[in-house]
Amino acid sequence: MAVQQSAGPDPYFPANGDPRYRVHRYELTLDYRPGPNRLGGAARINAIAGRAPLTEFQLNLADFRIGRVRVDGRQAHYTHRGGRLRIRPAKAVRPGAAFTVEVHWSGNPRPVNSPWGGLGWEELGDGALVASQPVGAPSWYPCNDRPADKASYLISVTTPSAYSVVTGGRLLTRTTKASTTTWVYEQAAPTSSYLVGLAIGRYQTVLLGDPGPGGVPQHAHIPAQLLADVSRDFARQPAMMELFQELFGPYPFDEYAVVVTEEELDVPVEAQGLSLFGANHVDGARGSERLVAHELAHQWFGNSVSVADWRHIWLNEGLAKYAEWLWSERSGGRPARQLAAAAHRLLSSLPQDLRLADPGRKAMFDDRLYERGGLAVHALRRALGDDIFFRMLRGWTSLHRGGAVTTRTFAAHVARFAPEPVEELLDAWVYGTALPPLPEG
């Protein structure tokens, strides 16, 4: 596992995250009441200081009432303004030392503001949903909100028993007392803060396919009235899982879940071991199947192998876009070369001022980044040939499993597999802005 963290703040979100330490584990104990949208929480955060003494540090947390803050069991001084919880421990933490932070908070969770609207905790008509990419995690728990700071999670959520709680990871226990139920999940794999997804609602749970011995359990959590449509729309997801494991390497987590809400979502959103879809992505005719493939592919590209900072988001989205094309090609749809040609025609009619390697914050979710990212991956496939190309991808997901990477890391990895130099190809597609010619073949 290779983790390459930025030396300083994320250039796109300098107010989020603190590079002076890293978190090893979050243990979150939450109590949520859907009617009043009331959340109470306690976090135990196990962390390790960096190379300098920590006389103070920060967590990101939205506008909640803080009940208590302790560092290594001792009351700590803190200030909480503008989404930053600044903590000054009673005694400075030594360089490289492990330390524990405890935070208690309560209030009415709501999305945090961003250039793309509200992100994070969203109160639904009957329940709640968390979709945090890229900076929504502080809307519901205190965290070191930088994508390269990956940690394991133990999450306990107590809510009225009529509601189900779904998050990424393995369900350890579900305990009912009187009118409430406590759900305890563990995500042991290193997880970025924005990839901790959560859904609370009145869901039915169905098994998608039969994983068989050693297979990946896949469940869908859905409102009862959408059961028939979801059963058709996600029927081929187990086949996708099988194909992607063949092409990309073993599925990197223990289980995979999808949640479909009663409400519409602009786009589906990936979380670690979990993807969130809206009712508008379900039509009973597999109309959104490419998105089913896209979100599943993110489990390898973006979740297991994460970006060191947001400048490198094309590594997530370009590879997931290309996974859409590969699924189409292998499942009887249009081959990747036809989909690449269509993407190239589209991009040729649009402004050519986007650089994949550093698109800028305003363009990090631009449709052009997805399409050009897919084309860059297709160009590599054409240059390497299928055998080397897929060995390269499987090596990428294996070598960097659980880690965080940069575009330069990817370029160096590709070069180790390429029989001929690929610097000019990458310079044109990844570091340049002008649209290169459509790859042949």
ZIRA-V858732 format. One record per residue. N is the residue number from 1. RES is the residue in one letter. PHI is phi in radians with two decimals (NA if undefined). D_LAST is the distance of its C-alpha to the last C-alpha in Angstrom with 1 decimal. Layout:
N,RES,PHI,D_LAST
N,RES,PHI,D_LAST
This chain:
1,M,NA,34.4
2,A,-2.03,33.9
3,V,-2.02,35.4
4,Q,-2.09,35.0
5,Q,-1.55,37.3
6,S,-1.16,37.8
7,A,-1.22,41.1
8,G,-2.23,42.3
9,P,-1.08,41.9
10,D,-1.06,38.5
11,P,-1.09,37.9
12,Y,-1.49,36.9
13,F,-2.39,39.8
14,P,-1.12,42.5
15,A,-1.46,45.2
16,N,-1.83,43.4
17,G,1.50,43.8
18,D,-2.42,46.0
19,P,-1.32,44.5
20,R,-1.39,47.9
21,Y,-2.69,47.6
22,R,-2.36,45.3
23,V,-1.66,45.9
24,H,-1.67,45.9
25,R,-2.73,46.8
26,Y,-1.94,47.8
27,E,-2.13,50.4
28,L,-1.93,50.7
29,T,-2.07,53.6
30,L,-2.14,53.3
31,D,-2.24,55.5
32,Y,-2.24,54.2
33,R,-2.01,56.1
34,P,-1.10,53.9
35,G,-0.95,56.8
36,P,-1.45,57.8
37,N,0.91,54.4
38,R,-1.98,56.2
39,L,-2.13,54.7
40,G,-2.09,56.6
41,G,-2.53,54.9
42,A,-2.33,55.7
43,A,-2.12,53.2
44,R,-2.03,53.7
45,I,-2.04,51.2
46,N,-1.69,51.0
47,A,-2.39,49.7
48,I,-2.30,49.7
49,A,-1.22,50.9
50,G,-1.43,48.9
51,R,-1.46,50.4
52,A,-2.05,53.2
53,P,-1.03,56.0
54,L,-1.75,55.4
55,T,-1.45,58.4
56,E,-2.76,56.4
57,F,-2.74,53.0
58,Q,-2.34,51.3
59,L,-2.03,49.6
60,N,-1.71,48.0
61,L,-2.71,49.8
62,A,-1.25,50.3
63,D,-1.39,53.7
64,F,-2.00,55.6
65,R,-1.46,59.1
66,I,-1.59,59.3
67,G,-1.66,61.8
68,R,-2.82,61.7
69,V,-2.36,59.8
70,R,-2.29,60.5
71,V,-2.14,59.1
72,D,0.90,60.1
73,G,1.43,62.7
74,R,-1.91,64.4
75,Q,-0.99,64.6
76,A,-2.04,62.4
77,H,-1.37,62.8
78,Y,-2.63,60.0
79,T,-2.25,59.0
80,H,-2.44,56.6
81,R,-2.55,55.4
82,G,1.01,52.2
83,G,1.39,50.3
84,R,-2.03,51.3
85,L,-1.76,53.6
86,R,-1.59,55.1
87,I,-2.09,56.9
88,R,-2.06,59.5
89,P,-1.15,60.6
90,A,-1.06,64.3
91,K,-2.34,63.4
92,A,-1.00,60.4
93,V,-1.45,57.7
94,R,-1.17,57.4
95,P,-0.99,54.2
96,G,1.34,52.0
97,A,-1.47,54.3
98,A,-1.37,53.5
99,F,-2.60,55.0
100,T,-2.19,55.2
101,V,-2.02,55.2
102,E,-2.05,56.8
103,V,-2.32,56.3
104,H,-1.99,57.9
105,W,-2.59,56.9
106,S,-2.78,57.4
107,G,2.65,56.8
108,N,-1.81,54.7
109,P,-1.20,51.0
110,R,-2.64,48.9
111,P,-1.07,45.5
112,V,-1.58,45.4
113,N,-1.26,44.5
114,S,-2.73,41.1
115,P,-1.07,39.1
116,W,-1.91,37.4
117,G,1.65,40.7
118,G,-1.24,42.5
119,L,-2.28,40.8
120,G,1.83,42.1
121,W,-1.21,44.9
122,E,-2.21,45.1
123,E,-1.32,48.1
124,L,-1.68,47.1
125,G,-1.04,49.5
126,D,-2.61,50.3
127,G,2.34,49.0
128,A,-2.69,46.7
129,L,-2.53,43.1
130,V,-2.08,41.7
131,A,-2.35,38.3
132,S,-1.83,38.5
133,Q,-1.08,35.2
134,P,-1.72,35.7
135,V,-2.31,39.5
136,G,-1.63,41.2
137,A,-1.01,42.6
138,P,-1.14,45.9
139,S,-1.19,46.7
140,W,-2.49,48.0
141,Y,-2.67,48.6
142,P,-1.31,49.3
143,C,-2.69,46.4
144,N,-1.55,45.0
145,D,-1.49,42.2
146,R,-2.40,39.4
147,P,-1.09,36.1
148,A,-1.39,36.4
149,D,-1.55,39.9
150,K,-1.76,39.1
151,A,-2.50,42.0
152,S,-1.49,43.0
153,Y,-2.36,44.8
154,L,-2.11,47.7
155,I,-2.17,48.2
156,S,-1.98,51.3
157,V,-2.22,51.6
158,T,-1.86,54.7
159,T,-2.67,54.7
160,P,-0.94,56.6
161,S,-1.15,56.1
162,A,-1.22,54.7
163,Y,-1.84,51.5
164,S,-1.69,48.6
165,V,-2.08,47.1
166,V,-2.25,43.5
167,T,-2.50,41.9
168,G,-1.22,39.2
169,G,2.03,40.5
170,R,-1.78,42.9
171,L,-1.29,46.0
172,L,-1.49,49.0
173,T,-2.55,51.9
174,R,-2.43,52.9
175,T,-2.17,56.6
176,T,-1.82,58.6
177,K,-2.35,62.0
178,A,0.96,63.9
179,S,-1.78,61.6
180,T,-2.14,58.8
181,T,-2.24,56.1
182,T,-1.88,54.6
183,W,-1.89,51.0
184,V,-2.12,50.0
185,Y,-2.06,46.4
186,E,-2.20,45.1
187,Q,-1.99,41.7
188,A,-1.37,41.9
189,A,-1.27,38.5
190,P,-0.98,38.3
191,T,-2.33,37.8
192,S,-1.26,37.4
193,S,-1.03,40.1
194,Y,-1.24,37.9
195,L,-1.67,36.3
196,V,-1.53,39.7
197,G,-1.61,39.5
198,L,-2.70,42.5
199,A,-2.38,43.3
200,I,-2.21,46.9
201,G,-3.00,47.5
202,R,-1.62,48.7
203,Y,-1.99,45.9
204,Q,-1.74,45.5
205,T,-1.96,43.5
206,V,-2.24,41.4
207,L,-1.53,39.4
208,L,-1.64,35.7
209,G,1.29,35.2
210,D,-1.93,36.9
211,P,-1.17,35.8
212,G,1.21,37.6
213,P,-1.07,39.0
214,G,1.33,37.1
215,G,-1.42,34.8
216,V,-1.66,34.4
217,P,-1.10,36.9
218,Q,-2.26,35.5
219,H,-2.10,38.0
220,A,-2.06,38.0
221,H,-2.02,41.0
222,I,-2.49,41.5
223,P,-1.12,44.3
224,A,-0.99,45.9
225,Q,-1.24,45.1
226,L,-1.77,41.3
227,L,-1.00,41.4
228,A,-1.11,40.2
229,D,-1.15,37.3
230,V,-1.09,36.1
231,S,-1.04,36.3
232,R,-1.42,33.7
233,D,-1.18,31.5
234,F,-1.88,31.3
235,A,-1.08,31.5
236,R,-1.68,27.9
237,Q,-1.06,28.3
238,P,-1.02,29.5
239,A,-1.20,26.3
240,M,-1.07,24.3
241,M,-1.01,26.6
242,E,-1.11,26.0
243,L,-1.14,22.2
244,F,-1.15,22.3
245,Q,-1.17,24.8
246,E,-1.13,22.6
247,L,-1.50,19.6
248,F,-1.89,21.7
249,G,1.89,25.0
250,P,-0.96,28.4
251,Y,-0.99,29.5
252,P,-1.44,31.5
253,F,-2.22,34.5
254,D,-1.35,37.2
255,E,-2.51,36.6
256,Y,-2.42,34.5
257,A,-2.23,36.2
258,V,-2.15,35.3
259,V,-2.08,38.0
260,V,-2.03,38.1
261,T,-1.54,40.8
262,E,-1.27,42.8
263,E,-1.73,41.9
264,E,-1.49,38.8
265,L,-2.11,36.6
266,D,-1.00,34.4
267,V,-2.50,31.6
268,P,-1.14,31.6
269,V,-2.32,32.4
270,E,-1.52,31.7
271,A,-2.33,34.5
272,Q,-1.31,34.8
273,G,1.28,34.7
274,L,-2.70,35.1
275,S,-2.26,33.3
276,L,-2.02,35.3
277,F,-2.14,34.5
278,G,-1.67,36.6
279,A,-1.05,38.0
280,N,-1.26,35.7
281,H,-1.64,32.7
282,V,-2.13,34.3
283,D,-2.35,34.4
284,G,1.32,34.5
285,A,-2.26,31.3
286,R,1.00,28.7
287,G,-1.20,28.0
288,S,-2.00,27.3
289,E,-1.11,25.4
290,R,-1.09,22.5
291,L,-1.29,25.3
292,V,-1.05,26.7
293,A,-1.15,23.5
294,H,-1.05,23.4
295,E,-1.19,27.0
296,L,-1.10,26.8
297,A,-1.08,23.9
298,H,-1.09,26.2
299,Q,-1.08,28.5
300,W,-1.48,26.3
301,F,-1.85,24.9
302,G,2.19,27.9
303,N,-1.69,30.7
304,S,-1.20,30.7
305,V,-1.73,28.8
306,S,-1.85,30.3
307,V,-1.48,30.2
308,A,-1.24,33.0
309,D,-2.72,33.6
310,W,-1.29,32.0
311,R,-1.10,30.2
312,H,-1.81,27.5
313,I,-1.07,26.9
314,W,-1.09,23.2
315,L,-1.11,23.0
316,N,-1.28,24.5
317,E,-1.43,22.8
318,G,-1.16,19.2
319,L,-1.26,19.0
320,A,-1.22,20.9
321,K,-1.07,18.7
322,Y,-1.18,15.6
323,A,-1.09,17.8
324,E,-0.98,18.3
325,W,-1.17,14.6
326,L,-1.16,14.7
327,W,-1.11,18.0
328,S,-0.99,16.8
329,E,-1.08,14.0
330,R,-1.53,16.6
331,S,-1.97,19.5
332,G,1.65,18.5
333,G,-1.62,17.3
334,R,-1.16,14.2
335,P,-1.22,11.0
336,A,-1.01,9.9
337,R,-1.12,6.8
338,Q,-1.24,9.8
339,L,-1.17,12.2
340,A,-1.14,10.3
341,A,-1.10,10.3
342,A,-1.13,13.9
343,A,-1.12,14.8
344,H,-1.13,13.7
345,R,-1.08,15.8
346,L,-1.10,18.6
347,L,-1.15,18.7
348,S,-1.14,18.7
349,S,-1.67,21.9
350,L,-1.97,23.6
351,P,-0.99,25.5
352,Q,-1.94,23.5
353,D,-2.24,26.2
354,L,-1.86,25.0
355,R,-1.88,24.4
356,L,-0.98,22.9
357,A,-1.17,25.0
358,D,-2.85,28.2
359,P,-1.31,27.9
360,G,1.53,31.7
361,R,-1.06,33.7
362,K,-1.12,33.5
363,A,-1.86,29.7
364,M,-1.21,29.1
365,F,-2.03,28.5
366,D,-1.14,26.9
367,D,-0.96,24.1
368,R,-1.13,22.0
369,L,-1.14,22.2
370,Y,-1.13,20.8
371,E,-1.19,17.8
372,R,-1.17,17.1
373,G,-1.07,17.8
374,G,-1.07,15.1
375,L,-1.14,12.6
376,A,-1.09,13.9
377,V,-1.16,13.5
378,H,-1.10,9.9
379,A,-1.07,9.5
380,L,-1.13,11.7
381,R,-1.07,9.8
382,R,-1.12,6.7
383,A,-1.28,9.7
384,L,-1.55,11.9
385,G,1.49,10.3
386,D,-1.04,11.6
387,D,-1.05,15.1
388,I,-1.21,15.9
389,F,-1.02,14.4
390,F,-1.29,16.6
391,R,-1.12,19.5
392,M,-1.09,19.3
393,L,-1.13,19.6
394,R,-1.13,22.4
395,G,-1.13,24.1
396,W,-1.08,24.0
397,T,-1.23,25.7
398,S,-1.34,28.2
399,L,-1.14,29.2
400,H,-1.90,29.8
401,R,-0.98,31.1
402,G,1.38,33.9
403,G,-1.91,33.3
404,A,-2.36,32.3
405,V,-2.37,29.6
406,T,-2.20,28.4
407,T,-1.07,25.3
408,R,-1.09,26.5
409,T,-1.04,26.9
410,F,-1.13,23.3
411,A,-1.05,22.2
412,A,-1.15,24.5
413,H,-1.15,23.4
414,V,-1.05,19.7
415,A,-1.07,21.0
416,R,-1.21,23.0
417,F,-1.73,20.0
418,A,-1.26,17.6
419,P,-1.25,17.9
420,E,-2.20,17.4
421,P,-0.99,18.9
422,V,-2.08,17.0
423,E,-1.06,20.0
424,E,-1.14,18.5
425,L,-1.08,15.4
426,L,-1.19,18.0
427,D,-1.01,20.4
428,A,-1.24,18.2
429,W,-1.45,16.9
430,V,-1.78,20.0
431,Y,-1.75,23.0
432,G,-1.59,22.3
433,T,-2.01,22.7
434,A,-1.08,20.9
435,L,-1.33,17.5
436,P,-1.20,14.8
437,P,-1.07,12.1
438,L,-1.09,9.2
439,P,-1.02,6.6
440,E,-1.34,3.8
441,G,1.62,0.0
